[in-house]
């Protein structure tokens, strides 16, 4: 994710989790962001301003009336400069002040003056977090457009076990990236994305599958949520981390994937079928493990449900993008699939092309549509994902 040209303002208040924000500041700098930090006086008891100054290259502001700065109204200049504000850890005290417009220090003054997206990550003792007063204050912040990042549960610094722990640094960064990393050109669209391989049972022990890891589909889902879409990710078993902010729907078989996709089709605006769905399944599934024998064994196969073949002819407002992995005759086979299944677009690649195989972080794809073919160079799957979404947006505008 690239945050070059973006300014992230971190507001650090006085909780023990303040130390984690040094890692957040460092990670944001590595993503190219310009990072500013404001601390409350209580926060300086847990981590020093010098730590943030060293990491960000900027003076860490604490005192509203600090005279050691270039002449400008600092709380206004920071409020205007920030593309997003994250207050983390957000104590019950700071949450209460922000919810009621109290601006009695640099942090709360800047938050009140800023018009950019504002994120709040509560971190405190479970009793304080669950107190109805704190919950009302959080609801008030949401009413005024703040995004409240849910606290995690676990062992707290006070040795209590419960909610109130600051989320992991990568969670906070994901929220920041969703807020500012990409234009929200998919806002209002409902995308269904499929990913990974299906598994077709032979007996309680064995199954038929393929080499798909789900990386391409996950990259598409991740790019789509960052661009503002409401995303449902339907996927087979993978070793990948879940896509934050997407509805996660795990499936096993091709039939389960068909039911999951078909059940959401009417509410879907864009369907992107990046999964490697099995074309065949064992005709029968043995109730017990099949024991080996001295002779050869054959496995009768039956066709699985053709998801695109079934839904393509039924589409009304939906844009349907299929995938086609071939080893020869890429354009001919993909074009035939496009027309036969009434699709709007196919993303085709050749397994034998270097950089386009299973399990790698790159891809070499060709867009096949009713009016032409466009080949893309070797790209990361993250960049391919954005290119696919760009193409879909451009073609939807022609509907």
N, C-alpha and C positions, 0 to 999 in steps of 0.2 A: 504494500500500500504506500502511496506517495503523498506526503503532506507538504511538499515544497510550496512555499508561498503562503502557507496558512499560519496564523498565529493562534496558539493554544495558551490560554490563561489558566493556570492551576491555582486554586484557592485551597490552602492547607490550614485546617483548624486543629485545635488542641486535643487530638486523640493519639493513643499509643501507635496506631497504624500510620502515623505521619511519616515514619521512616520508609514505608513502601513507596512513597511518592517520588523519592529520589530515582528509583528504577523506572517509574513512569516518565519522569522528565528526560532521563537518558534515552529511553526507547523512542520517545517522540522526536528527539533531536536526530536520532538515527534514521527516522522516517522523513527527515527534511523539514520538520516544523520549526517555526520560531516560537520558543517557549518562554513565557513570562510566569513568575511565581509571586503570589501574595500570601503572606503568612499572618495569622493572628498572633498576638503576643504569647498566648498559651502554647501555640504550636512550637515556638522557639525553645520551649522547655524539653521537647522531644527530639528535635533535629535543628541544626543551626542554619541560618540563612546562607552562610558561606558555602554549605554543601550545594544548595541550589544555584548559587551564583557561579560556582565552578562548573556545574553541569550545563547551565544555560547560556552563560556569557552575559547575563543581564543582572542588574541590581535587584535583589529580592526585596520587595516592598513590605514593610511592616507598619510603619508609623505614618498616619495620614498627614502629619505636619513635619515630616522629615525635610530638612533644609538642604541636604546634600544631594541635589539632583539638578538637572538642567531646568531652566525656568519654563514650566508649563503646569497646567492644572492636572496633576498626575492621575487622579481617579477618573477624570474625563478622558484623558488621552489613552489610558489603558482600556477603558470601556469601549472606545471607538476602534482601537487597534485589534481587539480580540475577535477572532472568527468563532470561537466557542469558549465557554468557561466551564471547567469542571471543579466543583468543590468536593474535595475528598482528602482525608476523611471529613465528613460533615457531622459535627457534634450536634446534640439536641439543642444546645444553646444557639449555635449559628443557624440551624434550621428554623428555629423559632423566630429569630430576628429577620431572616430573609422572608419568611412567610408573612410577616406583619410590617414590612417596609422599614424596619429599624436599620439605620445606617450610622453606626457609632464607631466604626473603625475602617481601615482602608478596604478590607475585603468586602464587607457588606455594602460600603459606599459604591464600589466599582460594580458589584452585582446589580445594585439598584439602578445604576446609570446605564448599564449595557443593554443593547437590543439584540445581541447575538443569541444563538441557542445556549441554554444553560442546563448543565447536568449536575445532579446532586447524588452523592454516594454516602448514605448514612452509615456510620460506624460507631457503635456504643454498646453499653451493657444491654442485655436482652430486656430487662425490666424497663429501662428508659425508652428503648425503641418501641416496645409494645404498649407503652403508656398511651391511653387515648388522646392525650394532649399532643404527643409527638406524631401520632398517626393523623390527627386532624391537621397538624401543620404540614405534613407531607402531602396530604390531599389538597391543601390550599396551594402549595407550590405547583402541583400538577395542574390545578385549575388555571393558574397563571402562566402555563406553558413550559414549566420546568420538566425535565425528564428525570425521574427518580430511578436510580439503579438499585435493584433489589440487593439487600445485604445477604451474605452467605451465612450458613449455620455451621457451628462447630465449637471447639474449645476456645473461649475468649481469654483475653489477658487477665481478667479477674478470676479465672478458673471456672467460671460458669460455663455451661454448655447450652447453646441456643443460638438464635439469630442475632445479628448485629456485627458480624465480622466483615471487614472491608473485602470486596472481591479481589481476586487475583489481578495482577497488573495487566495481563493481556485482555481481561474482560473490560477494564476501564478504557484501554486503548481502542478496543473494538467499538465501544460506544462513541468515543471521540471520532473515530474514522467514519462511522455511520453518519454522524452529524455533519461532517465537513469535507470528507475526502472526495466525494463525487457529486456532480449535479444530480438533483432528484428528478431526472427526466422519465423515470418509470413510476412516479408517484401516482397512485390511483389504479394501477394495473395489478391484476391477480395472475401470478405465474405459477404453473405447476411444472416442476423439473424432476426428471427421473435420472437415477445414477446407479452405477455398479452392476454387478452380475446377479442373475437369479440362480436359484439352486433347485434342481428337480430331483426329488427323492427317488432312489432305486429300492432301498430297504431302510431300516432304522439306522444304518451305519453309513451308507454311501449315497452320493448324489452326483448328478451331472451339472457342470457349471462351465465357466470360461475364465479368461485371465483378467477381466476388467477389474480395476481397483476403485473406480468411481471418481477419480480425480477431476476429470473434465466436467462431469455433472455438478460436483461440489463447487468447482470454480465458478460455474455459471450461476448457481444459487447464491454464492457469496457476493458476486458482482451485482446481482439483481437486488439483493437487500440493501447493499450500499448505495444503490441508485434509487431507492425509495419504494421498490415494489413490495407487495405482500406475497411472500413466496412459500409454497409447499414443496418440500423436498421428499420425494418417495424413492427409497433406495434399498438395495440389497445389502448384505453384510459387507462392511468395509472396516479398515483400520484407521479411518480418518476421523479427526475431531468433528463434532457436530457443527453445523453452520449456525452461528448465533443469529437470532432474530427470525429464523425461518421455522415454519412448522415442520417437525421431523416425523416422518412416517416410515418406519422400517417394515420391510416385507421380506419374504423368503422366496416364494415361487413366482413364476410368470403369471399364474392365475391370480395370486394375491396382488401383484402389481396391476394387472388389468382391472381388478375390482376397485383398487385404490384410485387409479387414474379415472376410470369411468364414473365413479361416484362423485368426483369433483369437476367433471368436465363442463357441466352446465354453468358453473360459477367461474370457470377459468377463462381468462382473456388470451393468454399465451401458453401453449403447451410445448415444452422442449423435451423431447425424448432422447436423452443422452445415455440412457441405460443400455447395457448389453443383455437384452432379453432373450432367453432361450427360445429357439424355434421349435424344439422338440422336447418331449418328456418321456420317461419310461411309460409304456402303455399301462402297466400295472405296477403297483408298489407292494413289495413283499412285506408281510407282517413281521417276519423274523429275518435275521441276518442270512443272506444267501451264502451257503457254504461252498467252498471251492471243490471242484471235482477234477478228475483226470482229463475229461474231455473239454472241448471248446464250449463257450457259452455265448449265446446271442441275446441281445436285448431288443425286443420289439419296441418301437417308438411311436408316439402319437403327436400330432401337431398341438402346440400350445395356442392359446387365444392370440389372435393378431390384433394388438392394441391399436396401432395406427390404421390398419386395414378396416377395423370396425368403426373407429371414431372419425376418421377423415371424411367419409361420406356424410356424416351426421353434423358436421360443424355448421354453425350459424355465424356468430360473431368472432369465433376463435381463430387465432393465427396458430398454425401447427408447424413446428420445426422438427423434422426427424434427423436421425444420424445414420450414416452408412459407412461401415468399415469394410473395405474390400482388399483383395490381394491382386486383382487384375480387372481391367475394363471399368475403371472407377466411374467415369462420367456416364457411360452407357448404362451401367447397372443402377446408378443413383438416379439418373433421369427417369428410367423406367419405374423405379419405386415412387418417385415424386408424383407421377401422373396416375399410376395405378391406385395409390392410396389417397389421392386428392389432398396432397400436402402443399403448403405454401413455400417451403424451403427445406433443403437438406444440407446438412454439414457432412461432407464426405472426406474420408482420409484413407490412405493406403497403408496397411500394416507393414509393408515391406520398405516404406520410405523411412530413412533414418530420422529419428526424433519424433515419430508419429505413432509409436507403439504403445502397448499397455504399460502402465506403471511408471511412466516417465513424466517429468514436469513440463514438457514441451509438446507441441503438436504442429502438424502441417495439414491445413484443411483447405477444402474447396467449397465455396457456396454454390449450390445448384438450385436454380429457381426456374420458373416458367419462361423467363425472358433472357436467360443467359447463365454463364458460369464465371465465377471469380475466384482465382486461386490466391491464397495468402501465403506469405513466406513462413519460415520456421519462427515460431513465437512461443512464449511461455503460455501455459494453459490459462493463466490469469488474463493475459492480453487477448488470447483467443476468445475468452468468455465475453469480454467487453466488445470485441469486434462482432460477435454473434448478436449481442443485444443491440448494438448500433444498427446492424443490418435489419433486424426485426423492426426496430422503431421506424426506420426509413420506409420499409415496405408497408407497415401498418398505416402510415400516413397516406398511402395510395388507395386504401380500401374505400 
